[in-house]
Amino acid sequence: MVQTPKSPPTSVSTETTFILKFEQVGIQDVPSVGGKNASLGEMIQQLSPQGVRVPTGFATTAAAYNSFIRSGGLVQKMRSHLDSLDTENIQALRAAGQAVRDLILETPFPKDLETAIAKAYLELCEQTQNSTLDVAVRSSATAEDLPDASFAGQQETYLNVHGVKGVLAACHKCFASLFTDRAISYRTLQGFDHFSIALSVGVQQMVRSDLATAGVMFSIDTETGFEHAALIAAAYGLGENVVQGTVTPDEYLVFKPTLQQGYRPILKKQLGSKAVKMVYDSGGNKLTKNVAVEAGDRNQFALTDDEILTLARWACIIEDHYSTVRGLPTPMDMEWAKDGLIGELFIVQARPETVQSQKSSSVLRRYRLQSEDNAAAEALSSPLITGQAVGEMIGQGAARVIQSAANIADFQPGEVLVTPRTDPDWEPIMKRASAIVTDQGGRTCHAAIIAREMGIPAIVGCGDATRRIEPGVPVTVTCAEGEVGKVYDGLIPFKVEEAAIDNLPSTRTQIMMNVGNPEEAFRLAAIPCDGVGLARLEFIIANHIKVHPLALLQFDQLTSEQDKRAIAQLTALYERKSDYFVERLTHGIATIAAAFYPKPVVIRLSDFKSNEYANLLGGKDFEPIEENPMLGWRGASRYTDPRYRDAFALECLALKQVRGQMGLTNVIPMVPFCRTPEEGQAVLNEMASHGLVRGQDGLQVYVMCEIPNNVILVEEFAEVFDGFSIGSNDLTQLTLGLDRDSALVAHLFDERSAGVKKIVSMAIDGVRRSHRKIGLCGQAPSDYPEFAQFLVEEGIDSISLNPDSVIKTTLAIAAIEQGTSTFTQPFYL
């Protein structure tokens, strides 16, 4: 059984000068046992009382390494290979690294060191009641796991090691791995002296995750730097496959603030391929081997919800502890494993996260592809390949397809590296790449960490990029379009936009944001604003669910076999097909709500028109053909209609889970296209029947103000709803009597027309007299600065803008409110 000691011993034996048990070391002992081992001891001593389980073990000290190097007379011999080495020369780097490693491996351990390691291993066997204990032997350099340099994967780890002879051999190899090619190159890049660093070896009781699952975990979102999320990656077997990028793992995202309040806020569950797993090798000379994962296991999540939440709670505990110790926020990068024999989870490593935590928060930088010409537009319509985005950047160059590390010398600076998988062995050429594309791996593997440190965009887990990308062709690699990274044919123009956000003025008028895509929510949350004024459910349904809700509820009635097959594939993980809709919608709403928590997030209930609903999978079987869908069966009129009521119930269930189970009570549902106060009350009654009772647990419900009747009967609507949001697009079309979808009258559509402005003014005045809140969430303020000025002068409570307009509009509105500026000319940053 894996053991976690509860308290450290009172003294350290003088006989163990070269050895310290984990219980005897803490974070202050990095110079003696390196970052990895110091952290393990720190967690065993300080965090096991809080429930964090860490396997026991021992560490060789820096003194042990230095004694070995001195006794063997190795320093001058190693310097002769390293002092004048050009690490940019791959062949020279390989030769020097091999020579130094051979020197170390050919030099035997001093007898006293060998005896100390053997004795410590046998004592560990006795402590854990094992005659021959399986251990993990991990390298822990004294310059490692630093807050600004991870040294991730630079030295070796050996798993399933057993017996005194095996442990001694693994320790010897770990000493030699201080001089792997990648470690030499990385230290040179980071400016560290090779001979000012010592290597400690951690010998840790194995967690039998070969019989269960393992992976990595971050207490920060690795792509956006959003600090309130824990990201967990999981696959079957020993965790090295996840770390090294051999598999594409499952990914889970948990919101930390409400988790710590006792809620269950799992924001995302993304199924990975998990094609192979690393297990013990019972025969031959190898300690481990990879075997195929059965299809049934690949097609289900590797962790239960309870396990996800337990790991996330541990991430919070570990982060809080290290932040207290260091006196500043310290996001953490952790490795975990589940023991298949006893069914328990363990933390096996923890280190500071070194990329997002080091970025400046005062400047926003955004990469944008340009598609002015036809060729660029055509390329953007059909990417060559997609995968998981690493780094919110764009890179381009000629594609260099390399199947094996043996061929990395072929790589030329500025090329796009395309390979089956990236791991730290590729580091010497990664720093010279304009971008990296891999078939395998997840966003949390070591290679992804190094790519982020080097500021290189990478797309991992593409599946077959090495086959589908032709060698030598110019490509553009973008990770700036959300979680999905894309590779496009050709060199597509792009630009980099920067905006300073550290000294934005405050405004009386609340500046809110329109957010459509949950995948962009964490990045957008870095833009200073007062919350989300409009998040459209139909965007989540169209892009992340793709199925008509009634097609899930009445699957057997579908007439299209093609739609049936597509829906069956999408819902394969779910016992009830409708659960697919609810979970995906819940995750989408919750991600946006979490990104801006505790600021208000206004979620507009679904407002598809019948022709738009018909385009969803299975939609044609449930949607009427209307002559003018813009004025037909949409918005509030659907929710209580017997033909759609069951589908609306799924939306209510998702909202109830977001607010009740996840604790995201900052969500404010908003009813669109509500024609009469009576219809509004009927919708509230329907919502209440599904547990969403206005006024209960602070629930507010807003209504869109987009029909002239909303303005004419504003006081009556104010008795039904808590707030209003002007939809300038619909209010303009209905005031001017034109169809905004019609190109024939498009030239007459103008929110700035006198009639539209007058009815907007009437709405603001009426709502304020009714002591309710009113904002505007349409396109007009983003497109027309003078319209924003009009709204401010009318005394509107809030304006919700497109993300790219928030900063410049904030500056302009502050100037107006202070009486120092007017919108006589368009304004720009």
N, C-alpha and C positions, 0 to 999 in steps of 0.2 A: 504494500500500500504506500502511495506517495505521502510523505509526512511534511507538515509545516510546523517547525518548532515554535513554541509560544513565547519563549523568553530567552535572552542571551545568557551564556555562562558568566560567572563573576570574574574570571581571570583567563589569561592566555598562557598556555604552557610554553616554556622556553625551548622545549624540544621541537616546536613547530614553527621555527623562525621562517621557514620557506612556505608555510601553510597557514591559512586562516579559514576557519569555518565561516559560512555565510552569517551565522548568528553573531559573529564577532566583528563584523564590519558594517559600516554605514556610508552615507553619501560623502562624508568627509574623507573617506579612504580611497578616493580615486587615484591618488599618486601611488598607492600601494597595490591595489587590485584592479585598477581600470574602471571605466564607467559602468560596464555591464555588471560586473561582480559587486561593485559597491552598491549599485541600485538593488540587486537581489537581496543583499544583506539588509539594506534600509527597509525594504518592504517587509521582509520577514520580521524584523524587530518592531517596526512602527505600524504596519497596516494589517498584519494577521489578526490583531484584536478586533479590527473592523470587518473581518470576514473575508479579506482578500487572501486567497490561498497561493502560496509560492513553494515549489519543491525545494527541499533542503539540499545541501552540498558543501563543497569547500573550494577555495581558490589558492592557486600558487601565487606568490607575491612578485612584485617587481624586483625585489631583492633576489629571488630565486632565478629569475631570468638574467639579471645582471651578473650573478655569480657564475652561471653557466657560460655566458659570453666571455667573461674575463678568464675563467679557468681554461677555456678552450683557445684563448688567444685569437679571437675571431674579429675583433674590431678593425684592426688595420687591414686584414684580408678583405673584409667586406667593403671598407672604404675604397679600396683599389678598384672595385667594380662600380661604385656608386658616385664618387665625388665629381666626376666629369661627365656623368650620364646625361644625354639628351633624351628626355622621356617622350619627346615628339617622334623620335625614331623608334618605330615599333620593333624592328628586328633587334636593335641594340638594347631596348628595354627588356625584351624576352631573354636575351642572352645574359644580361646582368642579373635579372631576377632569378633565373635558373641557377646561376653560379653561386649566388648568395644562399639560396635555399639548400643547395647541395652541401655547402660548407657547414651549415647548421645541422643537417640531418646526418652528416658523416661524423660529427663530433658527439661522442657519447655524453650522457648526463653525468655529472659528478656523483659519486656514491651517496653523499649525504642528501642530495636532492632526490635521487631515485628512491632512497629509503623513506624520506618524508612523504613523497607522493603515495607510495605503496601503503604506508601506515595509515594515512588519511583515508584512502579508499577502503581499506579493511575495516576501519572504525565506522565508516559510513554504512558498509554492509551490515555491521553489527547493530548500528542504531536503527536501521530500517528492517532488521530481522530477515536479511537475505544472505545466503551463503555466497552468491555471486550476483552482484547488483548490476542491472543495466543502467548506464549513465549516458548523459549528453556531455560532451567535452567541447567547451566553447571558448573561443579566444576573446580576451578583454584587454584592449590596449589602453595605456594610461592617457593617451590622447584619443578619446573615443566617446561618442554620445555626448559631445559638447553642445551647448545651446545654439552655436552658429555653424557647426560642422558635424554631420552625423557619423562619418566614417563607416557608413552602412555597408556591411558585407565585404569589407576589405580583407578581413582575416577569416580563417576557416572554422567550421563547426563540424563535429563528428557525432553521429547519433548511433544508438544501439551498441555502445562500447561496453565490454564486460571483461572482468578479470584484470589482475594487476598488470599483466603483460600488455593487454589491450589499452589500458588507461595510460601507461607510460608511453606507448607508441603514439597515441593520439595527442598527448601533451607535447611530445617532441615535434610532431607535425604542426601543431598550433604555433609553437615558437618559430618554426620556419615560415609559417604563413604571414608573419609580420612583414615579409618581403615578397609577397605575391606581386606580380606585375601591376595589378590594379592598385595595390596598396602603395607601392613606390610612386606611381603616377599621381594618385590622389593626394599623398602627402606633399609632393612637389607642387601641385596645383594650389593646395591650401597654405603653403608656406611653412610647413613643419619640417624640422631637422630629423632625419631618419634615426639619429643616434641619441636624441633627447627623449625618445619614446621607448618604454619597456612593455613587455607583454605578460599579462597575467592569464592563467587558464582557469576557467570555472568548470568544476566537475559536479554535475547536477543530476539528481535522481531523475530518470526518464519518466515522463508522463506517457502512458500507453495510448497516445492518440493514433497510433497505427491501427487501433481497433475502434477508433471513433473519429473525431474531427479536430482540426487545429486551424490557426490563422493568425492574422494581425489585427490591430485595433489602434485607432487614433482618437484623441479627445478633441479633434478639430477637423473640419472638412478640409481634406488635403488639396482640393482644387481652388476653392474660393477663399479659404482662410476664415470661414464662418466659425466663430469660436464656441457656439452653443450646441454643436452637434458632435456626437460620437459616431465614427465610421468603423464598421466591423466587416472584415473579410473572412470567409470560412470555406474550407474544403475538407474532403475526407483524407484521413491518414496523417502522417507527420507533417508539420507545418512548413518544412523547407520548400515544398512545391509552391506554396503561396508566396513565400519570401522571395524565391528565386524567379518567380514568374513562369513556372512550368505549366500551371493550370490557370484557367479563368475562374476565380472563386465566386461564390455568392457574395453579395454586398447588402449590408443593412445599415440604416441610418436612424439614430435615436436622438431626440431633442432633450438636452440635459436639464434645462431649468424645471420643466414640469415633471420629468423623471424623478428629480430630487424632492418633488412635492408629493410623490406617491402615485403618479399617473403612469400610464403605459404608452408613451408617445413614440411608437415605431413609425417613422416617416416614410421609410422605403424598404422594400424587400425585392432585391433583383437576383434572379436565378442565374448562376454561372454554369458553364458547361461541366466543370469538375471531371474531366475525362479520365484522369489517372489519379492514383493515390500512392503515396510512399509508405511502405510497410517494412517490417524487419525481414531480412534475408536469412533464412535458416541454414542455407548451404553456400558453399563457395567462399571466396575471399572478401566479397562485398558485405558491408554491414546493413545496407538497405537496398531496396529495389522498388521500381514503379510497376504497378499492375493496373489493369483496366478497371474502371468503376462500372458496375452493372447499370443498365439503362434506367431501371426503376429508381436507383439512388441518385443518378444524375438529374433526374427530372423531379426531384423534390428538394426542399431546402435542407441544408445540412444542420441548421440549428432550429430549436423550438423558440417560440416567442419568449418564454420564461428564461431561456439561456441567453438570448439576445439582451434582454433587460438586465440580467445579472452581470454580464460582461460590461454593459454600459455603465451600470452603477459603480463597478470597480474602476472604470476609466475615470469617473468623477472623483472617487476617493483618491486615486493615485495622483491625478492632476492637482486636486486641492492640496494634497500633502506637499508635493514638490513646489507648488507655487508659494506655500507658506515658508518652506525651507529657504527658497531663493529670494523671497521678498518681492516677487513680480510674477505676473501670469506666466505659467509654464505649460503649454500644451504638450501632451505626451504621445509617444509612439511605442506601442506595446505588442508583444507576442503572447498568445494564449494557446492552451491545449486542453482537450477533454480526455480524461483517462477512461478508456473503454472498459476496464476491469471493475472500476468502482463507480463510474458514472458521474465523476466530479470534474469541475472546471478548475484550471490553474493559470496563473500568470507566470510565464517563464522568462520574460525580459521586459524592461521598461527603460526608455531613454527620452530625452527631450526631443520634440519635433523641431526640425531645423530650417524649414523653408518658409511656410506661411507666417510663423511667429516672428520672423526676422524682417518681414516686409514693412515698408512705410505705410501708415494708414492715412497720411495726409494728401496723397495724390492718387487719383484713380486713373488707370491706364486701360484703354480698350482698343483691341485690334478689330478692324472691319475690312471685309473683302469688298472690292468695288466691281461693279458689273455693267459699266457704261457701254461697252461694245458687245456685239452679238456673240462673238466667240466666247467671251467670259461668261455671259449669261447662259449660253448653251452648256458650258462645262459645269456651272453651278447647279444645273437642273439634274445632273446624273453623276454623283461621285463615283470614283473607281472602287472605293472600299470605305467601310465605316468601322468604328470600334469605340473603345472608351477613351475619352479625352484626358490627357495629363498636361496641365499647364494651359492657361487661357491666352495662348499666343498663336501666331501663324509663322510657319517656316516654309521655305521652298528651295528647290534645287533639283539636280539630276538624281534619279533613284539609283541607289547602289544596293542590289540584292545580295546579301551574304548569308549563306546557310550555316556556316560554322565559324567559331572563333579562330580556327586555323587560317582563315582567309582574311582576317581583319587588316592585314598589311595592304590589301588592295584598296582600302577606303581612302578617298581623297577629301580634303577639307571642303566644307560647304555642301557636300552631298547629303541626300536624305537616306538614312540608314534603314533598310528594310530587311528584317531577319525573323526567323521563327520565334525567338524570344530574346529578350535582353536580360543580362545579369551583370554583376559587377566586373566580370572578366572583360566586358566590352568597354569599360570606362576609358581606357586610353584613347579610343576613337570617338566615344560619345561626345566628348567636349568639343570635337571638331565638326560635329554634324549640325546641319541646319534644322533637322527634325528627325524623329525616330518613329518607325512603324513596325509593329510586331504581330505575329499570328496569335501568340499566346500571352498570358499574363493578365494581371489586374492592376487597378490604380494604386494599390498599396504595396506592390513588390519593391524590392531594393532598387531595381533599375529605375522605377518611376521616381523614387526618392532622389536618386542622383540626377536624373533628368531635370527635376524641379530645381535642385540646387544650382545646376548649371544654366538654368534659364532656357531650356530647350523644349519645344513642344513635342509631345510623344502621344501616339495612339496605340493602345495595347489591346490584345484580345480580338484582333480583326478576323481571325479564323484562317483565311487563305491569302493574305496580302502578298506573300512571297510568290504565289502563283499568278495572281491577277495583276500585279504591277510589273510592267515590262522594264527590264534593266535599262538604265541609261536615259529613260524618258524624263523630261522635266515635269515635276509635280508640285502642287501646292498643298500643304498639310495645315489644316486649321483645327484648333482646339478652342476657338473663340465663339462657338455657336451652341454652348450648353454642354451637357454631359456626353453627347455623341460627337466624337472626332471624325472628320471627313478628309479624304484624300481626293483632290481634283486633278484632272488632266491639265497640264500646262501651268505657266507662271501667271497666275491671276493677280492683278494689281490689288494692293491693300494699303491701308493707312493706319497709323497709330494715333489715337486721340488721348490727350491728357487733360485732367482738370484738377485744380487744387480744391480741397474740401475742408481744410482745417480751420478756416476763419469765416465760414458762411454766416451772414447776419441772421438773426431771428426775425420772424414776421408775425403780424397779428393774424393774417390769413394763413390757415393751415395749408402747407404744400404737401400733397399726397401723390401717390404714384399709381399708374395703371400697370398691373402685372398680369401677363397672360400665361406665361410658361413656367410651371413649377421648377423646371430644371435651371432657370436663370434666377430664381428667387434669392438664393444665398448671395450671389454676386451683386444683385441689385440692392440688397439690403445695406451694402456699404455706402450707398449714396444717401446723404443726410435728407430725411424727409419725416413727415408726421404720420406715416402709415400708408396703407393701400386703400385708395378710394374706389378702385374697381378691379376685381378679379372675376373673369367670366368662366362660369362652369362649362360652357359649350366648348371652350378651347381645350380644357382637360378631356372632355368627352370625345371630341373629334380627333385629338392627337395622341392621347394616352389610353383611351378605352376603345374607340373606333367601332363600337357595336351599339346599335339601337337598344335601349333598355328593354323594350317590349320583346325584342328578339331573344333576349336572355330569359325572360319570364315565360315566354310562349314559344320555346325553341322548336317544339314538335310541329308547330303550325307553319314554319318557314317553307317557302316553295322553291327557293334556290338551293340546290345541292352544293354549289360552290360556296355560298355564304355559310351553309351549315358546316362544311369542312373547316373553313377559316375560323368560325366561332368556336368550334370544338377544339381546335388547336390552341386558341388563345386562353380558353377556360379549362385546360386539361388539369391544372393543379387544384381545381376547386370542386368541392362536393356538389354545391349548387351553382349553376352558371351565374345567377344574379350576384353571388358573393364576389365574383370577379369585378363587376361594375362597382359595387360598394367599396371594396378594398382599394381599387385604383383611384376612385374619386376621393375617398378618405385621405389617401396618401398625397394626392395632388393638393387638396385644400389645406391639409395640415402642413405641408412643406412651405407654402406661401405664408400661412399664419405664423409658423415658427420663425421664419426668416425675419419677420418684423415685430415679433412678440416683445413687449406687451402692447405695442401700439395697435390701434384698431385696423382690422383688415375686413373690408366690405366685400362679401362674396355674392355676386349676382347669380341668382338661381337661373337655371337653363332658359335660354331665349332663342333656341333654334326656330327658324321658320320651317314649314312642312317640306319645302324643297331641299333644305339643308339636312333635315333629319333623314330624308329619303336616301341621302348619299352614304349614310352609315351602313355597316353590314346588317342585313336583314331589314333595313328601314323601309324599303319599298312595299313590304307586306303590311305596314301599319300606318302609312301616311297617305292622306288624301291628296288629290291633284287640285291645287287652288289656282285661280286666275291671277290673284295678287296676294301671294303669301305674306308680303310685308304688312298687310292689314288684316290678315286672317288668324288662323289658329296658332297663336304664339303666346309666350309669356304666361301671365296669370291665368288666362282662359283654359290652359291645359291642366293645371294642377288639380282642379276639383272635377274635371270631366271624367266620367266613368271609363272612357276610352283610354285615358292616360294616367288616371289616379295611381295605379299600382307602380308605374314607372317613377312618378314623383315621390312615392314613398321611399324609393331607393336613395334619392337625393337627401331626403330628411334623415334617413338612417346614417348616411355618411356624415352629415353635419352633426348629428347627435354624438357619434363616436369621436369626432374631432373635439367637440366641446366637453363631453362627459368623460370619455375614457382617456383622452390625451391631455385634458386640462387647458386646451387652447381657447379660453373664453373670450379672447380678443376678436373672435370671428363674429361678424354682424351679417346675417343673411339679408339680401335685398331682393324685393319682388319686382320683376320687370313687366312693362307693358300692362299695367293694371288700369282698367278702363273706368271703374267706378269704386266708390268706397265700399259698397256692398260686396263686390268681387274681392276686394282686399280683405275684408273680414272673413269671407269664406276661405280664403287661402290660409289666414291665421288659424282658423278652426281646424283645417286639414293638417297643418303643421303640428298643432297641439295634440292631435290624435296620434301623432308619431313621437310624442315626447318633447317637442320643441314649443314650449309655452312662453309666449312673450311675457317678459318681466320676471320669469323664474330663473334663478341663478344668473341674474344680470343680463338675460337675453334681450337684446334690442333687435327690432326688425325695421329695415328701411324700405322705401319704395322709390322706384325710378319716377322722376318727374319729366315725362317725355311726351305726354298727350295733353292737348289744351285743356281737357277736362280736369287733369291733375291740378292745373293752375286755377281754373274757374272754381273748383270745389276744394281749394287747398285747405280750408279750415276743417271740412269734413274728413278729408284724407288724414289730416293731422291728428284726429281723434283715434285713428286706426293704427298709424305708424309712428315710429320714434324719430325718423329723420327722412330727408329727401335728397336725392342726387339727380341733378338735371342731366338728362341725356341729350346733348345738343344736336346730335345727328337726327334722331327721331323727332325731337321737338321742332327742328327746323323744317323737316319735310312735311310735317302735319300742319305747321303754321302757314307754310307757303303753298301747301296743296300739291306737292309733287312727290314722285317716287324716286328716292335717292339711288335706286338701282338702275334707273333708266338713263341711258346715255343721251337720249333725245332732249331731256330737260336738265341735264347735269349743270349746264352753264348758269342756271337760275338758282342753284343751291348755294346759299351764302349765310352763314350764321351771323354775319355782321349786319344783315339787313335790318332796317328800322323796326319792322314788325316783330322779328325774332328777338331783338334786343328789348323791345317793350314787354313782350310776354315773359322773358327771363327776369326782367326787373319786377314784374308783378309777382312772379313766383317767389323771388327772394323776399320781397316785402311781406307777402302773405304768410310765408313760413315763419319769418321772424316774429310776426304778430301772434302767431300760434305757439311761440316759444319752443319751436323745434329747430333742429340743425338742418342746414342745407349746403350742399356742395355742388360741384359740376365735374363730371367725369368724361366729357366728350373730347373730341379731337381739337376743337376750336382753339383753346388756349395754347396748345402746343404749336399750332400752325400760324396763329395770328396774335402777336404780342399785344396789339391794340385791344383785342377782345379780352385778354387777361386783365388789362388795365381797367376796362369797363367793369368787369366782375369785382375787382378790388374796390373800385369807387362805389359800387352798389352795396358793398358790405357783405359779400358772400362769406360764409364760414370757411370753406375749403375749396381748393382747386386740385383735381387729380390729373396728373400730366403723364405723358409718355416719358420713360426713363431718361432719354437723351435730352429732354427739355427741362428737367428738374432744377439743375444747378443754375442755368442762365436765367430761368424764370424766377427762382428764389432771389437772386441778386437784383433783378429788375423790380420785383414786387416790394422788396425792402426799400428800394429807392423811392418808389411811389408813396409808400406809407409814411416815409420820412419827409415827403414833399420836396425831394431833391431831383426828381427825374420824371419825365413822361415818355410815353412810347411814340414819339414823333417819327422815329425811324426803327426798323427792325434791329434787334440787339443780338449779339453773338458773344461767345466767350473769346 
